[in-house]
Structure formats: C-alpha cells, structure tokens
Amino acid sequence: MENLVNEKNSFERIFSLFERKLEELGAPLPSVSLIAAEDNDPYRILASTIISLRTRDAVTLSASMRLFESFPDIKSLKEGDISKIEEAIKPAGFYRRKAQQLKTIARIIYDEYGGKVPDDIDKLMELPGVGIKTASLVLNLGYGIDAICVDCHVHQIANRLGWVDTSSPEETEKVMRKILPRRYWIPLNEMLVRYGQHVCLPVSPLCSSCPADADCPKKGVASHR
C-alpha cells in the first residue's frame, strides 16, 4: 500500500496545527466527549453515541442528559417503559428506533454480561445499532483502549489531507489502522470532529483560516472560503 503521508501533512504536524487552531477558536468538545469527561462511564458513552447518529450535537447532549436522569444505569434502562425512553431522547433523529435499540441493548448487556458494557469490539458490534464507529468510541472513551473511530468528519478530512484515498468511513478506518501511529488512535476522532465542525466544514470549508491551508491538497473540495 502506498503511503500518502509526507512531511508537510504528517500526523504530528497536523495534530499540532489543529490543536492550536481549536484552542484559538475556543471550540467546544463534541457532545459524547463532554459526557465522557464527567466519569468515562461506558454505559453513558454507548447510549449517547447511539443517540448522536444523524443528530446535532446540542440535541444529542440534551437528549442524553434527560435519558440518564431517568435511566442512570443499564438495569433501569432495561426495565424502563419504552414510551418514557422515547420521550427522553426526542427529538433525536429516528428516536423511536433508537429507543428500541437502547432498551434491547440494555437487556442483552444485563442478561449476558452481568450489566457491564463489553470491552471487546466484536461483542459490542453484536449489539443492535452498534457499528465500528460506536464500538470504537466506547473502547476509546469508556475503557481507554486504543481504537480508531472514523465518522464522516474523520473520513472527509483524512481524504482532503491526502492521508487516505478511500470511498467510505469503513475503508478509511482500515487504512488508518495501518498508517496512523498508535498514540493518535484515541485523540483522532475528537480532534477531527471538532475541526470538521468549526474549520474544515463538510461544505465550503474555511481553508483561508486553516494553518495547514498551504500544504493541504484539498482532495474532493469543490469550493472553499
């Protein structure tokens, strides 16, 4: 496999540049990171990540807080009334489906794992609604286990920088696992999600304010500001 990373877009350099820019902007942490910052509870991280899918950060945070207020642990969620779970996470996208997934997940974890969220990626991905992104984030933030979490921001920015040449987040995850130094596995998602929300926007990114602008190949960028 050709290594597309060079000195100008090296991981160390880009992480350093992006960290300084985010600090300058005072960019807040993503919702799941904010939740994890309280106590790194794998249950809270798992539930809030499921809620976050196709849902804005502010909605994710408020919906998650309502859920945890009524259902603070796996047991209470397992025994909870589905209509109350739905009401707690509304208006998150697809909230009815997510409520059913959360209740089913709680039952499986309580019955099969003694109420403890698994710390194994394969077991996590057997849970309904849990893909590699969600499983990796639970391992990262809940257990401090190295895993690469690739969402739409990570996939898009990694391609724009020329780190990878891939067509899906799943493919990006596989390539990044081969080329990304392990010390960056956990911080990768939080860093690029924040950068994608505030600078390297999905549409018309703010390249003129990006410290890596001169060296970024901007792969796939149709227009920028």
N, C-alpha and C positions, 0 to 999 in steps of 0.2 A: 504494500500500500504506500502510495506517495505521501510524504509528509509535507503538508501545505503550510506549516507554521514556520515563519522565518524570524529573524532578529527584530524586525520592525513591528510584527504583530505577535511577538512571543507572549506566552501566558503571563509571565512575571511582569512584563512591561504593561500589558493591557490591564491587568488587575490593579496595578499601582495607579495608572492614569484614571481608571474608572472610579476607584475608591476615593481619590482626591476630588473628582468632579461631583460625586454624590454627596460628599461631605460639604463641599461648597454650596450645593443646592439645598442641603438640609433635607434630602429625600427620605421619607419615612420608610420603615421596613414593610414588606408585604404582610398581609393580614395573618397568614399562617405563622410567619416568623414572629410577629408580635405575640400571638397566642403561645407559641413555643417558649418565648422569652420569660414567661411567667413561671413555668415549672417543668418544661420539657416532657409533659405527660403524653405518652404515645396515643392514648385514647383521644385526647383533645386534638392532637395533631392529625390523626387519622380522620376524625369526624369533620374537622374544619377543612381539610383538604378535599374531601368529598363534596362538601358544601360549595367550595370555591370553584368547582368546574363550571365554566361558562357563566360565571357570576363576578360582578365587580368587587373589588377589594373591600370597599366600605360596607357593602351588603353582606359579604362573607363574614366580616368581623362582627357586625351587629347580630346576624343570624346565629353565629356560633356562640356568642355570649348568652343569647336567650336559650339556646339548646342546653348549654352547660349549667345554667341557673336551674332549669327544671330537671335535667338529667345529668348529674355530675359525674356519673361513672357508668361502666358497662352494664352492671346489674340493673340500675334504674332505667337505662335506655332499653334494655331487653324487656323489662316489664311495663314499659311505658305505652300509653294509648297512642295509636298511630296518628289520630287526628291532632293530638297535642304536639306530637313531633312535627307534623306538617305545619301547624300554626307557628311553632317556634322558629322554623327555618325559612318560612315565607318572608319575602318574595324572592329568595334564591332561585336561579333558573332550574326548571324541572324539579321543583321542591317536593312534589308528591312522590316521584320516583326515588329521589334521594332519601326521603323519609323512610320508604320501604326498605331501601338498601341498608340504611343505618340500623334499623331495627333487626334485620336479618343478620347483619354483621355482628351486632351485639349478642344475638342468640348463639351464633357459631362460636364466637370468642369465649362466651361464658360456658357453654356446654363442652366445647372441645379443648379449650386452652386454659380452663380454670379462671377465666375473667382477665387474663393477661394478653395484651396485644402481642402477636408473634413478632419476634425479631429476626425472622427469616424471610427473605424476599419471595421465595416460591410459595410459602404458606400465606403470606399477605396477598399475593396475586390470585390466590384461590378464592378470596373473599369477593362477593358481588360488588361490582362497580370499582374495584381496585385494579388499576393498571400499573405499569412500571413506574410512571411518574409519582403516583401516590405512594406506592410501596417504598420507593427510594427516599421520598421526603420523610416518611415515618422513620426509616432507618437513620437518616441523617440527623433530624432534629429530635427524635424521640430516644434514640439509643446511641448517638454519636458514632454510628457505623458508616464507614466510607461507602458511598454510593453516588452515582451521577444521576441527578434529577433533571430531565430535559422537558421543558414545556415549550409553548410557542415562542416565547421571548428568547430562550436559550437557543432553540433551533434556528431562529431567524438571525440572531446576532452572530452566532458561530459561523453561519454561512456568509453573512455580509463581510465579516473579518477575513474570510478565506481560511479559517481553521479547518472547515469541512466542506465537502461538496455533496450534499445529501438532499433527499426529497421529503423526508418525514422525521419527526422527533425521535421515533424508534430507531431509525437508521443513524441519526446524529448521536444518540446515546451509545450505540455500539462502537462508532468510530472514536468518540471522545474517550471512551474507556481505554482505548489503545494508545492514545496520544497525550492525554492530559495527565500531568504529574499528580500523584495521589493526594498531595497536600491541598490541591484545589478542588477535589471532588465535592466536599461538603459545601464550601462557600460559593461554588459556581452558580447554583440556581438563584440564591438570594441576590447575588451581585447583578446578574444579567436580567433578572425580573425587574429590579429597581431601575436599572439602566434603560431597559425597554419601556418602562412606564414614564420616564422623565426626559430621556435624551434620544435614544435610538428607537423612536416610536415606530409602531408597525407600518404606518402610512406617513410619508413625508417626514423622515427623521430629521432631527435638529443637528445636522452634520457640522454646521458652522460653529456650534458651541461645544463640539466634541474634541477633546485633546488628542484623539487618535485620528482626526479627520485626514490629515495629510498622507498618512500611510495606509488608511483603510481602503481596500479595493472596492467597497460598496457593492458587492455582488448581489444582484437582484433588486437593487434600489432604482426605481423608475424616476423618482423626483425627491429632492431634499431641500431643506432650508438652511 
